[in-house]
Amino acid sequence: MKKTKKILSLVLVAALAVASFTACGSKKDDTKSSKKTKVIEINLTNEEYAFGVDKTQPELLEQVNEFIDEIKGNGTFDEICNHYFGDGTPVGVTSATLDTSKDQLVVATNAAFEPFEYTQGDTYYGIDMEIADALAKKLGKELVIQNMDFDAVCLSVGQQKCDIAMAGLTIKPDREEYVTFSKSYYNASQKLIVMEDNTEFDDCADVAAVEAILNTKDSSVKVGVQTGTTGQFYCEGDDDWGFAGFKMTTTGYKNGSLAVQDLINGNIDYVIIDSAPAKCITESINKLQ
């Protein structure tokens, strides 16, 4: 009986190991799981990021615009960016608990957009989060950060549930239905992510060359984007920005990391997301391959 039990135990351990590998989707094809991704270093779009302020708070908008001028003029903005793009160290930001009896600055964000906003445990990091912390201190208010899906960020401000949206927001006319945009504080673009061994874009010198290739793809080709972002509008088409869109099937994700992981898993063919997150995500995920 002891021998039989031992054999059964070994069988169960083996079965659990197989189930674990299958569930992770990483051991079914060892060659595929070891592959890395790369960013095609061509700007597909040109955008401006700004903060979305509650329309009923014009005084706050004025204060935010003055603050943007201040931090860009005195070097604070460059210092914050250096924490994420240079040799600096990111500074963690802690959110207070929402309390309507206190004087608070309530910020709506989507903390899945590194290096602009992301979390480690209960602590927030990112360019926008450090700016939010500095802004709250400048205004003499307690900072409250409300983390939510990206496509709910502007809506929450429009409904006066939050004072300001700080979430790597591109200035876009339809978002002005809910918020008033501040001055621009950052220039951004969309970039294409492919598997490292993909060579079809290697000879591309500009966006026209990249788009010429993408325009040859039909609906059987899948491209991943972060839902509600410029990447989705660029792929699906948007009249406001003059994006013609592509015939490819667009798949939306809550964040860029999930899209890139699905690319590695072979479920989609490309990812198109903002340039700074594209760099951070690919570098981070590639270290794990």
HELIX and SHEET records of a PDB file:
HELIX    1   1 LYS A    2  CYS A   24  1                                  23    
HELIX    2   2 ASP A   30  SER A   33  1                                   4    
HELIX    3   3 PRO A   58  GLY A   73  1                                  16    
HELIX    4   4 THR A   76  PHE A   85  1                                  10    
HELIX    5   5 ILE A  127  LEU A  139  1                                  13    
HELIX    6   6 PHE A  150  ALA A  152  5                                   3    
HELIX    7   7 VAL A  153  GLY A  158  1                                   6    
HELIX    8   8 PRO A  173  GLU A  177  5                                   5    
HELIX    9   9 VAL A  207  LEU A  214  1                                   8    
HELIX   10  10 THR A  230  GLU A  236  1                                   7    
HELIX   11  11 GLY A  256  ILE A  264  1                                   9    
HELIX   12  12 SER A  275  LEU A  288  1                                  14    
SHEET    1   A 5 THR A  37  ILE A  40  0                                        
SHEET    2   A 5 GLN A 190  MET A 195 -1                                        
SHEET    3   A 5 TYR A 270  ASP A 274 -1                                        
SHEET    4   A 5 LYS A 222  GLN A 226  1                                        
SHEET    5   A 5 THR A 249  TYR A 253  1                                        
SHEET    1   B 5 GLU A 142  ASN A 147  0                                        
SHEET    2   B 5 GLN A 104  THR A 109  1                                        
SHEET    3   B 5 ILE A 164  THR A 170  1                                        
SHEET    4   B 5 GLU A  47  ASP A  54 -1                                        
SHEET    5   B 5 VAL A 179  PHE A 181 -1                                        
SHEET    1   C 5 GLU A 142  ASN A 147  0                                        
SHEET    2   C 5 GLN A 104  THR A 109  1                                        
SHEET    3   C 5 ILE A 164  THR A 170  1                                        
SHEET    4   C 5 GLU A  47  ASP A  54 -1                                        
SHEET    5   C 5 TYR A 186  ALA A 188 -1                                        
SHEET    1   D 3 ALA A 112  PHE A 113  0                                        
SHEET    2   D 3 GLU A 117  GLN A 120 -1                                        
SHEET    3   D 3 THR A 123  TYR A 125 -1                                        
END                                                                             
